[in-house]
C-alpha cells in the first residue's frame, strides 16, 4: 500500500472522520498534528497547493485534499485503487 500522510488537529470533527475512514479500510497513515506542531501548518499549505484547513491528506506524497475529497473518492470507488501498490 502506498504511504498516506494526514495533517490534522485534535479538535476537528472532519479530521476524526477522515482518520476513521482510513482506519476502517485498514490503511496505516502518518498523522501530523498541526495544533501541536504549528510550524508544520505552512508545510501543509505548501504541499497541498494552498489548502489551509485540516485535514489535508497525501497519498504517495501527492495531495488528495480534505475530508470531503477523501469521502468523494471512496464513494466513487476510486480510493481503493489509489491506495493499492503500483
N, C-alpha and C positions, 0 to 999 in steps of 0.2 A: 504494500500500500504506500502511496506517495505521502511525504511528510505534510502534516497540517499544523498551522500555527493560528492562534486566535488571540487577538488583543481584546481585553475585557476590562470591566470594572466590577467590583463585588456588589454594587447596588443597582445593577442594570438587569431588569427582567428579560430584555431581549438577549443579553449575554447568556443568562441561565438557559433560555430556550434553545439558543444555538448550541451550547455545550451539551444539553440534554439530547438533542437530535444526533450529534456526533457520537455520544456515548451509547445511545440506543442502537446505532449502526455498528458499534464495536470499533470505532475509529479512535486511535490514540492521537493525542494532539499536545502541542506545547502551548501553554497559556501564558500570556504576558499581561500582567495586571498593570494598567497604565495609571491607576489611582495610587498604587504603592510605589510605582516607578514612573513618576510623571515625565521624566526625561525621555521616556520611550514613546510618548504621545506624538512627538514630532516625527519620529521614525515611522510610526504607524501611518501618519498622514502622508508622508512622502511615499511610502511603499504602496499605499492604496490609491495613489493618484488623486489625493485631495480628500479622501474620506476622513472626516473628523470625529465621527461618532462611533462608539463601541456598540457591538462588536465589529471588528474587521477580521475577516477570515482569509487565509492564504493557503493555497494548495500547491505544493511543489514550488513554493516561492512566488506564485502568481496570485494576484488579488482576485478573490471571489466576490467580496462585498460584505454587506451586513447580514443581519438575521433574515430579513425578508428575501434577500438574494439567495441565501442558503436554502431556505424553505422552498423557494420557487424552483431551484434546481432539483430538489427532492421530489416535488410534486410533478415536475415534467419528466422524471425518470432519468435525469442526467447525472445526478450526484454519484451514484454507484459507479458509473462508467468513468467519471472523472477521478474517483478515488482509486480505481484499480491500477495496478502497476502497468507501466507502458511496455 
